[in-house]
Amino acid sequence: MRKNLNLNDLVLQNEEVSEVAWMPASKLLELAKGEDETFVDRREEYKKLYEILKSPHP
């Protein structure tokens, strides 16, 4: 999904999210491949997300 949005309009659940960052999908995948302990180990989901984001959308 691609959407223009105002980051100030996002509502985060404080019980579930400690920090967020906006970054290109390629940077997310690069960080997820590493041993960064700040990432929840969801490598397979990150790969699927990257494939979706890099595919052309109308």
CNS distance restraints for C-alpha pairs under 8 A (distance, minus, plus):
assign (resid   1 and name CA) (resid  53 and name CA) 7.33 0.50 0.50
assign (resid   1 and name CA) (resid  57 and name CA) 7.86 0.50 0.50
assign (resid   2 and name CA) (resid  57 and name CA) 7.94 0.50 0.50
assign (resid   5 and name CA) (resid   9 and name CA) 7.60 0.50 0.50
assign (resid   6 and name CA) (resid  10 and name CA) 7.37 0.50 0.50
assign (resid  12 and name CA) (resid  17 and name CA) 6.68 0.50 0.50
assign (resid  13 and name CA) (resid  17 and name CA) 5.90 0.50 0.50
assign (resid  14 and name CA) (resid  18 and name CA) 6.59 0.50 0.50
assign (resid  23 and name CA) (resid  27 and name CA) 6.31 0.50 0.50
assign (resid  23 and name CA) (resid  28 and name CA) 6.68 0.50 0.50
assign (resid  24 and name CA) (resid  28 and name CA) 6.57 0.50 0.50
assign (resid  25 and name CA) (resid  29 and name CA) 6.31 0.50 0.50
assign (resid  25 and name CA) (resid  50 and name CA) 5.85 0.50 0.50
assign (resid  25 and name CA) (resid  53 and name CA) 6.86 0.50 0.50
assign (resid  25 and name CA) (resid  54 and name CA) 7.76 0.50 0.50
assign (resid  26 and name CA) (resid  30 and name CA) 6.16 0.50 0.50
assign (resid  26 and name CA) (resid  50 and name CA) 7.20 0.50 0.50
assign (resid  27 and name CA) (resid  31 and name CA) 6.17 0.50 0.50
assign (resid  28 and name CA) (resid  32 and name CA) 6.03 0.50 0.50
assign (resid  28 and name CA) (resid  46 and name CA) 7.69 0.50 0.50
assign (resid  29 and name CA) (resid  33 and name CA) 6.13 0.50 0.50
assign (resid  29 and name CA) (resid  46 and name CA) 6.42 0.50 0.50
assign (resid  29 and name CA) (resid  47 and name CA) 6.83 0.50 0.50
assign (resid  29 and name CA) (resid  50 and name CA) 6.86 0.50 0.50
assign (resid  30 and name CA) (resid  34 and name CA) 6.81 0.50 0.50
assign (resid  31 and name CA) (resid  35 and name CA) 7.86 0.50 0.50
assign (resid  31 and name CA) (resid  36 and name CA) 6.72 0.50 0.50
assign (resid  32 and name CA) (resid  36 and name CA) 7.10 0.50 0.50
assign (resid  32 and name CA) (resid  39 and name CA) 6.73 0.50 0.50
assign (resid  32 and name CA) (resid  41 and name CA) 7.80 0.50 0.50
assign (resid  32 and name CA) (resid  42 and name CA) 7.99 0.50 0.50
assign (resid  32 and name CA) (resid  43 and name CA) 6.18 0.50 0.50
assign (resid  32 and name CA) (resid  46 and name CA) 7.18 0.50 0.50
assign (resid  33 and name CA) (resid  43 and name CA) 7.05 0.50 0.50
assign (resid  42 and name CA) (resid  46 and name CA) 6.22 0.50 0.50
assign (resid  43 and name CA) (resid  47 and name CA) 6.18 0.50 0.50
assign (resid  44 and name CA) (resid  48 and name CA) 6.39 0.50 0.50
assign (resid  45 and name CA) (resid  49 and name CA) 6.13 0.50 0.50
assign (resid  46 and name CA) (resid  50 and name CA) 6.08 0.50 0.50
assign (resid  47 and name CA) (resid  51 and name CA) 6.28 0.50 0.50
assign (resid  48 and name CA) (resid  52 and name CA) 6.35 0.50 0.50
assign (resid  49 and name CA) (resid  53 and name CA) 6.14 0.50 0.50
assign (resid  50 and name CA) (resid  54 and name CA) 6.08 0.50 0.50
assign (resid  51 and name CA) (resid  55 and name CA) 6.28 0.50 0.50
